[in-house]
Structure formats: structure tokens, C-alpha cells
Amino acid sequence: MAGGVKKPVNIFKLKELGEPKNVFNWRLWFAVISFGLLGAARGVDEGLISGAFNSKDFQRTINYSSYSKVEQTNIKANVSAMVQIGSVGGALFAFVICDRIGRIWATRQLCLLWILGIAIFMGNSGNLGAVYAGRFIAGLGVGQTPVVGPIAEIAPASIRGLCTCIFTGFVYVGIVLAYFTNYGAQINLGDTAHVRWLAPTSLHIIFAGLIFILTFLQYESPRFLVKQGKYQKATENMAHIRHLPVDDPYVVSEIRAIREAHEEELEATMGASWYGVLREMFLIPSNLYRLYLSSMVQFLSQWSGAGSITLYAPDLFQILGITGQNESLLVTAVFGIVKFVAAVLCALFLVDVIGRKRALLLGITLQAIAMVYVAGFLTAVPELGVDDSYVLPQAEAGASRGAVAMIYISGFGWALGWNSMQYLLTAELFPLRIRALSTSIVMTLHFANQYGNSRAVPNMLLPAGQGGISPFGTFWFFAAVTIVGGLWVWFFVPETGGRSLESMNRLFDLPWYKIGLHGNEDADRQDEAFNEKEAVAAQFDHVDVVDEKRADGSTRV
């Protein structure tokens, strides 16, 4: 358990891992899927809002045509990004909730906030303030989703990457459903009635209601119960999830490792006050480096541009030469499928097979190549997205289709790399005692950067004369950030795949500038030393038991 690292494995050969056969059971997968559905909150919103906003009926409802071009751009950016700014508060709020009422009740309250916000948005009656308020309140719920779900806490170390990527997978399930719902509503419901955008928006309520119901079939996180001092209940819940007896050595070993790690943290920081947690986060170098890693992941991933491409996909495809509302929505829906397939491939074949760092670098490489191509194409045809009367020449049609294909490739790379790792690394890096607060802070940065990017991109796409940097300038910016991100990952991010949450500390014992390139080697040496001590201790325990049995004459050797 806490003793050493299990190297990245093939998830199709779980029986060869040496774990008890009951560990990978239906209860584990049911819990992972139930909490993984939380990922759909973000996916549904990103996939829905641009299509819903572009609905003629929605724009007529809020009297959109009465505003100037720059005002329209700001309104669209505000409506699209309001969930992200609400999510900043939600991510901070999640820390307080998780550490006081647990993961199950925290999930229930976020579902209620989510539903309340969407209900206000759907019933706005043309009031732009109600549109903003509803999406902000929904964001308070959506922002808690990456923090509240205990997937990393209940997953065995050997498949923690796969289990956490299920959360990411449901982000894309939400995106695909949202894209195709928008497309189906546009084709079959027309664009003259409220149902054109109300029907797709109801996906929010469907997912929130489903998750709320599933919480009544789940068990509280054993790690949360250990923090509360409820050791017997923690053991019972772990045994239930592992489908093993409460006295099974595997369950006992897991709970013991969690308890020992938590007790060591308490002893090292002299108590459990919030001030002690903050000191531990910022004054212990290894924890500060973890906070630095997870914070930079959020900054570099969001400003690489792929998230805003998802949010504004119909508009960006039109800039690249796709004409017509229906065609743009269909191309966008296919884009969602591409990203979903990439997320599945990452979960099944990469993250626990070749490791986190290699998968991340592979995704960043694909994304960088795509961004450079799109930026180059828009530089060659600078009128696109700037001059509304410009018609793309037939000679440029092939390059335009290539740019659309590159957007698909960028989405594929995003799903393989940044989008999976921004959740996975955040979920598994931090010690138990500071995990809830650290994750909340990092997810606050996640949504703050997501808000900043989604709010800025519509204005960035404007011509320089209207305060923007033009479409080609925007994509050159994305390309530069993506390339810088790849270099940063190479030098500073260690491989975390296969480690138990309690053994993660060994990666961060070196000076900060050596961790990314040499942290794993040092951790492996510590693993070997730890395993040798464990083996010697087990041998002495066995000798003591034999001696005791000899003394009372109950056995012969």
C-alpha cells in the first residue's frame, strides 16, 4: 500500500497485479461512475451555452440586436463565462463543505445549487440580470464538482489514473450530448420558440437530478472518516468498496497506511487548526512545490486555448470557413466525439500504461502542432473573422479544411494531455491533511483562469481597431503558451503514476529544481529501502509468533 510504487500497468490485465480478486469489483466501478458523472456538469455547460446563445429566439428574448458590436461581444462573453466566475466561489466553498459534512452531503448540496441556478436562467423572461444570476448560481455548484468527488480517495493506486480519467470522460460525454442536443434542436425544433434553447438546457437538470439520486446509494470516503476519527466506520466503508471482509489484511493495511500518514501529518504540524494547515501548505517545501505544480498546470492548460475552443467552437469553425448555422453545429458535434474518443484512449491505454508525464507530453505536442498550423493559416488569410463580407476563395478551401482538421487534432491532444492531467495531478499530489484545502485553492485557480480565458477570447478575436488582437494573433498566443507548457512539464513535473496517495511524499524530497527530472529515481531508491525494512519487520514478526507458539507447546518446528 503505502510502501512502494506499483509501476504503470495494462488495465486490461488487472488480474496480474497481485491484488485480491475482489478489489476490482462492481461496487468500486459503480462508485467511480456515480461520482465521475460530476464531470458532466462542466461538459454540458461548455457544450450548450454557445449554441443556446446563438439561438435567434434567445437573442430576441434578451433584445440582443439593440446593442453595439462591442457590447454584443461583451454580453456573449459575460453570459458564457458567468458559470466560471461562479465556479471560483464554488471551488473555495467546497473546502469548507467537504471537511465538515463529508463528500456525500457535499455532492447533494452542489446538485441543488446547480439545479436552482439553471432554473433561474431558464426562467429569465428576457431579464439579462436573471441570465447572469442564474448562471452564476449554477457555477457555485459546478465549481465544487472537481473537489467534492472522492474518486482518487477510493480508487486502488494501480488504477487511480483510469478512475480519475472517468471524471474527465464524463466531461466529454456532457460535451457530446450538449453539442448533438443543440444540433438536433436546431434541425427539428426550429429557431422561433423558447423550446429551441430550453430543451438542450434541461440536460443540466437531468444530470444534476441523476447524481443527487445516486448519492443515496454510495458510501462516505474512508479517508474523510479517518480525518474525523471514525476508524471503525472507515474500515467498514473500505471493506464494502473493496468487497472484502473488514478484517482482510488488504483492508487493514490500507486503513493503517491512511491512519499512519494522517497521524504523522498531525504530529509534524502540532494539531489540526486551519492555521496549522495553512502553515503546512506554504512553509513545508515539498507541499509548496506540489501547490506550485498544480497551480501552474491550471494556468498553462487554460491559457493554451483548448478550453475556449470547446466553449466557442461554433463561432471558431465559422471563422475558419464553415458557413451556415446547421453546418457549424454539426462540425462542432463531431469535434465533441473526437475529444470523447481521445479521453477514452487516454484512460484505457495511456495514463496508467505509459504514465502521466508521457501522456501529457504527447497531448501537448499534438496541441502545439495544431495551434501553429491554425495560426499560420489565419495569418495567410487575415480577413477571416475580421471582415464579415469576405468570402473564402476556392483556392484556400483545402487549407481551410486542414485548419478544421487541426482543431480536431488540438481537441484530441487536449483530451490526452492537459485536460486529463489538470484533474488527475491535483487529485493525487497532496497529503491527506491538506488535500481538501489545497484542492479547493487549485480548483479556484482552475476556474479563475477558465473564466479569464473564456471572458477574454471573444474580445481577443476582435480586430485590432476594436481592441482585440485578431483571430491569427489569438492562435499565435495559444501556440506560444502550449509550447512553453510542454517545456515546463519536461523539466518540472515528476511521474506520479502507480503510487499510493500515502507514498507520494517520496517524489518531493529532492531540491525543487531536481524533482521533475530526478524525483522518480530518488523515490525508487526510497521505495527499495522501505520494502527491505518491511520485509525484515515481517520476518521478525513471524519469528516472534513461532517462539510464542513454542513456549506454550501449541506447535512444533
C-alpha positions as CSV (number, residue, x, y, z in Angstrom):
1,M,0.0,0.0,0.0
2,A,1.9,2.9,1.3
3,G,5.1,1.0,1.0
4,G,6.0,1.4,-2.6
5,V,5.1,2.3,-6.1
6,K,3.3,0.0,-8.5
7,K,4.6,0.7,-12.0
8,P,2.2,1.7,-14.7
9,V,0.1,-1.3,-15.8
10,N,-2.1,-2.5,-18.5
11,I,-5.6,-2.1,-17.2
12,F,-6.8,-5.0,-19.3
13,K,-4.6,-7.3,-17.2
14,L,-5.8,-6.3,-13.8
15,K,-5.7,-9.9,-12.6
16,E,-1.9,-9.9,-13.0
17,L,-1.4,-7.1,-10.4
18,G,-1.3,-9.4,-7.4
19,E,-4.3,-7.7,-5.8
20,P,-7.1,-9.7,-4.1
21,K,-9.5,-10.7,-6.9
22,N,-12.4,-8.9,-5.2
23,V,-10.8,-5.5,-5.2
24,F,-11.8,-4.6,-8.8
25,N,-15.5,-5.3,-8.3
26,W,-18.8,-3.7,-9.3
27,R,-19.1,-1.7,-6.1
28,L,-15.9,0.2,-7.0
29,W,-16.9,0.8,-10.6
30,F,-20.4,1.9,-9.5
31,A,-19.0,4.4,-7.1
32,V,-16.4,5.7,-9.6
33,I,-19.1,6.1,-12.3
34,S,-21.6,7.7,-9.8
35,F,-19.0,10.4,-8.8
36,G,-17.5,10.5,-12.3
37,L,-20.8,11.9,-13.5
38,L,-19.9,15.1,-11.8
39,G,-17.6,15.8,-14.7
40,A,-20.6,16.2,-17.0
41,A,-21.5,19.4,-15.2
42,R,-18.7,21.3,-16.8
43,G,-19.0,19.4,-20.1
44,V,-22.8,20.1,-20.5
45,D,-22.3,23.8,-19.9
46,E,-19.3,24.2,-22.2
47,G,-21.2,22.3,-25.0
48,L,-24.5,24.0,-24.6
49,I,-24.0,27.7,-23.9
50,S,-22.6,28.9,-27.2
51,G,-25.3,27.1,-29.3
52,A,-28.0,28.2,-27.0
53,F,-26.8,31.8,-27.0
54,N,-26.6,31.8,-30.8
55,S,-30.2,30.8,-31.0
56,K,-32.2,33.6,-32.6
57,D,-35.0,33.1,-30.1
58,F,-32.6,33.5,-27.1
59,Q,-31.1,36.6,-28.7
60,R,-34.5,38.0,-29.4
61,T,-35.5,37.3,-25.8
62,I,-32.7,39.4,-24.3
63,N,-33.1,42.1,-27.1
64,Y,-29.5,41.4,-28.3
65,S,-29.8,43.3,-31.5
66,S,-30.2,46.6,-29.7
67,Y,-26.6,46.6,-28.6
68,S,-23.5,47.7,-30.5
69,K,-21.0,45.2,-31.8
70,V,-18.6,45.6,-28.9
71,E,-21.4,45.5,-26.4
72,Q,-22.7,42.3,-28.0
73,T,-19.2,40.8,-27.7
74,N,-19.1,41.7,-24.0
75,I,-22.6,40.3,-23.3
76,K,-21.8,37.0,-25.0
77,A,-18.5,36.7,-23.1
78,N,-20.2,37.5,-19.8
79,V,-23.1,35.1,-20.3
80,S,-20.7,32.3,-21.4
81,A,-18.1,32.9,-18.6
82,M,-20.5,33.6,-15.7
83,V,-20.5,29.9,-14.7
84,Q,-16.7,30.0,-14.5
85,I,-16.8,33.1,-12.2
86,G,-19.4,31.4,-10.0
87,S,-17.2,28.3,-10.0
88,V,-14.4,30.2,-8.4
89,G,-16.6,30.8,-5.4
90,G,-17.8,27.2,-5.5
91,A,-14.3,25.7,-5.5
92,L,-13.4,27.7,-2.4
93,F,-16.7,26.9,-0.7
94,A,-16.1,23.2,-1.4
95,F,-13.2,23.0,1.1
96,V,-15.4,24.2,3.9
97,I,-18.2,21.8,3.0
98,C,-16.1,18.7,2.4
99,D,-14.2,19.0,5.7
100,R,-17.4,19.5,7.7
101,I,-20.2,17.4,6.2
102,G,-18.3,14.9,4.1
103,R,-18.3,14.1,0.4
104,I,-21.8,12.6,0.1
105,W,-23.7,15.6,1.6
106,A,-21.4,18.0,-0.2
107,T,-22.4,16.3,-3.5
108,R,-26.1,16.7,-2.7
109,Q,-25.9,20.4,-1.9
110,L,-24.0,21.2,-5.1
111,C,-26.6,19.4,-7.1
112,L,-29.3,21.6,-5.5
113,L,-27.3,24.8,-6.3
114,W,-26.8,23.6,-9.8
115,I,-30.5,23.0,-10.4
116,L,-31.5,26.3,-8.8
117,G,-29.2,28.3,-11.0
118,I,-30.3,26.7,-14.2
119,A,-34.0,27.1,-13.2
120,I,-33.4,30.9,-12.8
121,F,-31.5,31.0,-16.1
122,M,-34.3,29.2,-18.0
123,G,-37.0,31.4,-16.4
124,N,-35.2,34.7,-17.2
125,S,-38.1,36.3,-19.1
126,G,-35.7,38.4,-21.1
127,N,-34.0,39.9,-18.0
128,L,-30.3,39.9,-18.6
129,G,-29.6,40.2,-14.9
130,A,-31.5,37.0,-14.3
131,V,-29.5,35.3,-17.0
132,Y,-26.3,36.4,-15.2
133,A,-27.6,35.5,-11.8
134,G,-28.8,32.0,-12.8
135,R,-25.5,31.1,-14.4
136,F,-23.5,32.4,-11.5
137,I,-25.5,30.3,-9.0
138,A,-25.2,27.3,-11.2
139,G,-21.5,28.0,-11.2
140,L,-21.4,27.8,-7.4
141,G,-22.5,24.2,-7.8
142,V,-20.4,23.3,-10.9
143,G,-17.3,24.7,-9.3
144,Q,-17.5,22.2,-6.5
145,T,-17.5,19.1,-8.8
146,P,-13.7,18.6,-9.2
147,V,-13.2,19.0,-5.4
148,V,-16.1,17.0,-3.9
149,G,-16.0,13.7,-5.7
150,P,-13.8,11.2,-3.8
151,I,-12.7,9.2,-6.8
152,A,-9.0,9.4,-6.1
153,E,-9.6,8.5,-2.4
154,I,-11.5,5.3,-3.1
155,A,-9.5,4.0,-6.1
156,P,-6.7,1.5,-5.7
157,A,-3.3,3.1,-6.6
158,S,-2.7,0.9,-9.6
159,I,-5.8,2.2,-11.4
160,R,-6.2,5.6,-9.9
161,G,-5.4,7.2,-13.2
162,L,-8.1,5.3,-15.0
163,C,-10.7,6.0,-12.3
164,T,-9.9,9.7,-12.3
165,C,-10.0,9.9,-16.1
166,I,-13.6,8.6,-15.9
167,F,-14.4,12.0,-14.4
168,T,-12.7,13.6,-17.5
169,G,-14.5,11.1,-19.7
170,F,-17.8,12.3,-18.4
171,V,-16.8,15.9,-19.2
172,Y,-16.8,14.8,-22.8
173,V,-19.9,12.8,-22.5
174,G,-21.6,16.1,-21.4
175,I,-20.0,18.0,-24.3
176,V,-21.0,15.4,-26.9
177,L,-24.6,15.3,-25.6
178,A,-24.8,19.0,-25.4
179,Y,-23.4,19.5,-29.0
180,F,-25.8,17.0,-30.5
181,T,-28.7,18.3,-28.5
182,N,-28.1,21.8,-29.8
183,Y,-27.8,20.4,-33.3
184,G,-31.0,18.3,-33.0
185,A,-32.9,21.2,-31.5
186,Q,-31.8,23.5,-34.3
187,I,-32.8,21.0,-37.0
188,N,-36.1,19.7,-35.6
189,L,-37.5,22.4,-33.4
190,G,-36.6,25.4,-35.5
191,D,-35.5,28.7,-34.1
192,T,-38.7,30.6,-33.4
193,A,-39.7,29.3,-29.9
194,H,-38.2,29.2,-26.5
195,V,-38.0,25.4,-26.7
196,R,-35.1,25.7,-29.1
197,W,-32.7,26.6,-26.2
198,L,-34.8,25.4,-23.2
199,A,-34.8,21.8,-24.3
200,P,-31.0,21.5,-24.6
201,T,-30.5,23.4,-21.3
202,S,-32.6,20.9,-19.5
203,L,-29.7,18.5,-19.7
204,H,-28.3,20.3,-16.7
205,I,-31.3,19.4,-14.6
206,I,-31.2,15.8,-15.8
207,F,-27.6,15.2,-14.8
208,A,-27.9,17.1,-11.5
209,G,-31.0,15.1,-10.6
210,L,-29.4,11.8,-11.5
211,I,-26.2,12.5,-9.5
212,F,-28.4,13.6,-6.5
213,I,-30.3,10.3,-6.5
214,L,-27.1,8.2,-6.9
215,T,-25.6,9.7,-3.7
216,F,-28.1,7.8,-1.7
217,L,-26.6,4.5,-3.0
218,Q,-23.0,5.5,-2.1
219,Y,-20.7,5.3,1.0
220,E,-18.7,8.1,2.6
221,S,-15.0,8.3,1.7
222,P,-12.9,6.2,4.2
223,R,-10.2,8.9,4.2
224,F,-12.7,11.6,5.3
225,L,-13.8,9.3,8.1
226,V,-10.2,8.7,9.2
227,K,-9.8,12.5,9.5
228,Q,-12.9,12.6,11.6
229,G,-11.5,9.8,13.9
230,K,-14.2,7.3,12.8
231,Y,-11.8,4.5,12.3
232,Q,-14.3,1.6,12.5
233,K,-16.7,3.2,10.1
234,A,-13.8,4.0,7.7
235,T,-12.8,0.3,7.9
236,E,-16.3,-0.8,7.2
237,N,-16.7,1.5,4.2
238,M,-13.3,0.5,2.7
239,A,-14.2,-3.2,3.1
240,H,-17.5,-2.5,1.3
241,I,-15.8,-0.7,-1.6
242,R,-13.1,-3.4,-1.9
243,H,-15.8,-6.2,-1.5
244,L,-13.6,-7.8,1.3
245,P,-14.2,-8.7,5.0
246,V,-13.4,-5.9,7.5
247,D,-10.5,-8.0,8.9
248,D,-9.0,-8.8,5.5
249,P,-5.2,-7.9,5.5
250,Y,-5.6,-5.8,2.4
251,V,-8.3,-3.6,4.0
252,V,-6.5,-3.5,7.3
253,S,-3.3,-2.5,5.6
254,E,-5.0,0.3,3.6
255,I,-6.7,1.8,6.7
256,R,-3.5,1.5,8.7
257,A,-1.5,3.4,6.0
258,I,-4.1,6.1,5.9
259,R,-4.1,6.5,9.7
260,E,-0.3,6.5,10.0
261,A,0.0,9.1,7.3
262,H,-2.6,11.3,8.9
263,E,-1.1,10.9,12.4
264,E,2.4,11.8,11.0
265,E,0.9,14.9,9.4
266,L,-0.8,15.9,12.7
267,E,2.4,15.4,14.7
268,A,4.5,17.3,12.2
269,T,2.2,20.3,12.4
270,M,1.2,20.2,16.0
271,G,-2.6,20.0,15.7
272,A,-5.4,20.3,13.2
273,S,-6.2,24.0,13.2
274,W,-6.8,25.8,10.0
275,Y,-3.7,27.9,10.7
276,G,-1.7,24.7,11.0
277,V,-3.0,23.5,7.7
278,L,-2.0,26.8,6.0
279,R,1.5,26.7,7.6
280,E,1.9,23.1,6.4
281,M,0.9,24.1,2.8
282,F,3.1,27.1,2.5
283,L,6.1,26.6,4.8
284,I,6.9,22.9,4.1
285,P,8.9,23.0,0.9
286,S,7.6,19.7,-0.6
287,N,4.0,20.9,-0.1
288,L,4.7,24.3,-1.6
289,Y,6.2,22.6,-4.6
290,R,3.1,20.5,-5.1
291,L,1.0,23.6,-4.9
292,Y,3.2,25.2,-7.4
293,L,2.9,22.2,-9.8
294,S,-0.9,22.0,-9.6
295,S,-1.3,25.8,-9.9
296,M,0.9,26.0,-13.0
297,V,-0.9,23.1,-14.6
298,Q,-4.2,25.1,-14.2
299,F,-2.6,28.3,-15.6
300,L,-0.8,26.7,-18.6
301,S,-3.7,24.4,-19.5
302,Q,-6.4,27.0,-19.6
303,W,-4.4,29.6,-21.5
304,S,-3.3,27.0,-24.1
305,G,-6.7,27.9,-25.6
306,A,-8.3,24.4,-25.9
307,G,-11.0,25.1,-23.3
308,S,-12.2,28.3,-25.0
309,I,-12.2,26.4,-28.4
310,T,-14.7,24.0,-26.8
311,L,-16.8,26.8,-25.5
312,Y,-16.8,28.9,-28.7
313,A,-16.5,26.0,-31.2
314,P,-19.4,27.0,-33.5
315,D,-18.0,30.6,-33.8
316,L,-14.4,29.4,-34.4
317,F,-15.5,27.0,-37.1
318,Q,-17.3,29.8,-38.8
319,I,-14.1,31.9,-38.7
320,L,-12.2,29.0,-40.3
321,G,-14.6,29.0,-43.3
322,I,-17.5,26.7,-42.2
323,T,-20.7,28.5,-43.4
324,G,-24.2,28.1,-42.1
325,Q,-25.6,27.6,-38.6
326,N,-26.5,24.0,-39.1
327,E,-23.2,23.1,-40.7
328,S,-21.3,24.8,-37.9
329,L,-23.2,22.9,-35.2
330,L,-22.7,19.6,-37.0
331,V,-18.9,20.1,-37.3
332,T,-18.9,21.1,-33.6
333,A,-20.8,17.9,-32.6
334,V,-18.2,15.8,-34.5
335,F,-15.5,17.8,-32.6
336,G,-17.1,16.6,-29.4
337,I,-16.9,13.0,-30.4
338,V,-13.2,13.3,-31.3
339,K,-12.5,14.7,-27.8
340,F,-14.5,11.9,-26.2
341,V,-12.7,9.2,-28.1
342,A,-9.3,10.8,-27.1
343,A,-10.4,10.8,-23.4
344,V,-11.3,7.1,-23.6
345,L,-8.0,6.2,-25.3
346,C,-6.1,8.2,-22.6
347,A,-7.9,6.4,-19.8
348,L,-7.6,2.9,-21.2
349,F,-4.2,2.9,-23.0
350,L,-2.1,5.8,-21.8
351,V,-2.4,7.3,-18.3
352,D,-1.8,4.0,-16.4
353,V,0.2,2.3,-19.1
354,I,2.8,4.8,-20.3
355,G,2.4,7.1,-17.3
356,R,1.0,10.6,-16.6
357,K,4.0,12.6,-17.9
358,R,4.4,10.9,-21.2
359,A,0.7,11.1,-21.9
360,L,0.8,14.8,-21.1
361,L,3.8,15.5,-23.3
362,L,2.2,13.6,-26.2
363,G,-1.0,15.6,-25.9
364,I,0.8,18.9,-25.7
365,T,2.9,18.1,-28.8
366,L,-0.3,17.4,-30.8
367,Q,-1.9,20.5,-29.5
368,A,1.1,22.7,-30.3
369,I,1.3,21.4,-33.9
370,A,-2.4,22.1,-34.4
371,M,-2.2,25.6,-32.9
372,V,0.8,26.6,-35.1
373,Y,-1.0,25.4,-38.2
374,V,-4.2,27.2,-37.5
375,A,-2.3,30.4,-36.6
376,G,-0.3,30.2,-39.8
377,F,-3.5,29.7,-41.9
378,L,-5.2,32.7,-40.3
379,T,-2.1,34.7,-40.8
380,A,-2.2,33.8,-44.5
381,V,-5.8,34.8,-44.7
382,P,-6.1,37.6,-42.2
383,E,-9.6,38.7,-43.4
384,L,-11.2,35.6,-41.9
385,G,-13.1,36.6,-38.7
386,V,-12.4,40.3,-39.3
387,D,-14.2,41.2,-42.5
388,D,-17.8,39.9,-42.4
389,S,-18.2,40.4,-46.2
390,Y,-15.1,38.4,-47.0
391,V,-15.7,35.1,-49.0
392,L,-13.0,32.5,-48.8
393,P,-11.5,31.8,-52.3
394,Q,-11.8,28.3,-53.6
395,A,-8.0,28.1,-53.7
396,E,-7.9,28.4,-49.9
397,A,-10.7,25.8,-49.3
398,G,-8.2,22.9,-48.8
399,A,-6.2,24.9,-46.3
400,S,-9.4,25.8,-44.5
401,R,-10.4,22.1,-44.2
402,G,-6.9,21.5,-42.9
403,A,-7.4,24.1,-40.2
404,V,-10.7,22.5,-39.2
405,A,-8.9,19.1,-39.0
406,M,-6.2,20.7,-36.9
407,I,-8.9,22.0,-34.5
408,Y,-9.9,18.3,-34.2
409,I,-6.3,17.3,-33.5
410,S,-5.9,20.1,-30.9
411,G,-9.0,18.7,-29.2
412,F,-7.6,15.2,-29.3
413,G,-4.3,16.4,-27.8
414,W,-6.1,18.4,-25.2
415,A,-8.1,15.4,-24.1
416,L,-4.9,13.2,-24.0
417,G,-2.9,15.8,-22.1
418,W,-3.8,18.9,-20.2
419,N,-7.5,18.2,-19.7
420,S,-6.9,14.8,-18.1
421,M,-3.9,15.8,-16.1
422,Q,-5.3,19.1,-14.6
423,Y,-7.7,17.0,-12.6
424,L,-5.6,13.9,-12.1
425,L,-2.4,15.6,-10.7
426,T,-4.5,17.8,-8.5
427,A,-6.4,14.8,-7.1
428,E,-3.3,12.8,-6.2
429,L,-0.5,15.1,-5.3
430,F,-1.5,16.4,-1.8
431,P,-1.2,14.7,1.6
432,L,-4.5,13.8,3.3
433,R,-4.4,16.6,5.9
434,I,-4.2,19.5,3.4
435,R,-5.9,17.7,0.5
436,A,-9.3,19.4,0.7
437,L,-8.0,22.9,1.2
438,S,-5.2,22.5,-1.4
439,T,-7.6,21.0,-4.0
440,S,-10.0,23.9,-3.4
441,I,-7.3,26.5,-3.9
442,V,-6.1,24.8,-7.1
443,M,-9.6,24.4,-8.5
444,T,-10.3,28.0,-7.6
445,L,-7.3,28.9,-9.8
446,H,-8.6,26.5,-12.4
447,F,-12.0,28.3,-12.7
448,A,-10.4,31.7,-12.3
449,N,-8.2,31.0,-15.3
450,Q,-11.0,29.4,-17.2
451,Y,-13.1,32.4,-16.5
452,G,-10.4,34.8,-17.6
453,N,-9.7,32.9,-20.8
454,S,-13.4,32.4,-21.8
455,R,-14.1,36.0,-21.0
456,A,-11.1,37.3,-22.9
457,V,-11.3,35.2,-26.1
458,P,-14.3,36.9,-27.7
459,N,-12.5,40.3,-27.2
460,M,-9.2,38.8,-28.3
461,L,-10.8,37.7,-31.6
462,L,-11.9,41.2,-32.4
463,P,-9.8,43.3,-34.9
464,A,-7.1,45.5,-33.5
465,G,-9.1,48.5,-34.3
466,Q,-11.8,47.3,-31.9
467,G,-9.5,46.4,-29.0
468,G,-8.6,42.8,-30.0
469,I,-5.6,41.0,-31.4
470,S,-7.4,39.4,-34.3
471,P,-8.0,35.6,-34.9
472,F,-4.5,34.9,-36.1
473,G,-3.0,36.8,-33.1
474,T,-5.2,34.8,-30.7
475,F,-4.0,31.5,-32.1
476,W,-0.3,32.5,-32.1
477,F,-0.8,33.4,-28.4
478,F,-2.3,29.9,-27.8
479,A,0.6,28.2,-29.7
480,A,3.2,30.1,-27.6
481,V,1.6,29.1,-24.3
482,T,1.3,25.5,-25.4
483,I,5.0,25.3,-26.4
484,V,6.1,26.9,-23.1
485,G,3.8,24.5,-21.2
486,G,5.5,21.5,-22.9
487,L,8.9,22.7,-21.8
488,W,7.7,23.3,-18.3
489,V,6.3,19.8,-18.0
490,W,9.5,18.2,-19.2
491,F,11.6,20.0,-16.6
492,F,9.4,20.3,-13.6
493,V,6.7,17.5,-13.5
494,P,7.6,14.1,-12.0
495,E,5.8,10.9,-12.9
496,T,3.1,10.1,-10.3
497,G,1.6,7.0,-11.9
498,G,1.1,3.9,-9.7
499,R,1.9,5.5,-6.4
500,S,-0.4,5.2,-3.4
501,L,-1.5,8.6,-2.1
502,E,0.4,7.9,1.1
503,S,3.7,7.2,-0.7
504,M,3.6,10.3,-2.9
505,N,5.9,12.2,-0.4
506,R,9.0,10.4,-1.6
507,L,8.8,12.2,-5.0
508,F,9.4,15.5,-3.4
509,D,12.5,15.0,-1.1
510,L,15.0,16.5,-3.6
511,P,15.6,20.2,-4.1
512,W,12.8,21.7,-6.2
513,Y,14.9,22.1,-9.4
514,K,15.7,18.4,-9.4
515,I,12.3,16.9,-8.8
516,G,11.0,16.9,-12.4
517,L,13.9,15.1,-13.9
518,H,15.3,13.1,-11.0
519,G,12.5,12.8,-8.4
520,N,11.3,9.4,-9.6
521,E,14.8,7.9,-9.4
522,D,15.2,9.1,-5.8
523,A,11.7,7.9,-4.9
524,D,12.5,4.4,-6.3
525,R,15.6,4.2,-4.1
526,Q,13.5,5.1,-1.1
527,D,10.9,2.5,-2.1
528,E,13.5,-0.2,-2.2
529,A,14.8,0.8,1.3
530,F,11.3,0.9,2.7
531,N,10.4,-2.5,1.2
532,E,13.5,-4.1,2.7
533,K,12.6,-2.7,6.1
534,E,9.0,-4.1,5.7
535,A,10.4,-7.5,4.8
536,V,12.7,-7.6,7.8
537,A,9.9,-6.4,10.1
538,A,7.6,-9.1,8.7
539,Q,10.3,-11.7,9.2
540,F,10.8,-10.7,12.9
541,D,7.0,-10.7,13.4
542,H,6.9,-14.3,12.1
543,V,9.8,-15.4,14.3
544,D,8.0,-13.9,17.4
545,V,4.8,-15.7,16.6
546,V,6.7,-19.0,16.2
547,D,8.5,-18.5,19.5
548,E,5.2,-17.8,21.3
549,K,3.7,-21.0,20.0
550,R,6.8,-23.0,21.0
551,A,6.5,-21.6,24.5
552,D,3.0,-22.8,25.0
553,G,3.7,-26.1,23.2
554,S,1.0,-25.5,20.6
555,T,3.2,-26.1,17.6
556,R,6.3,-27.9,16.6
557,V,9.0,-26.8,14.2
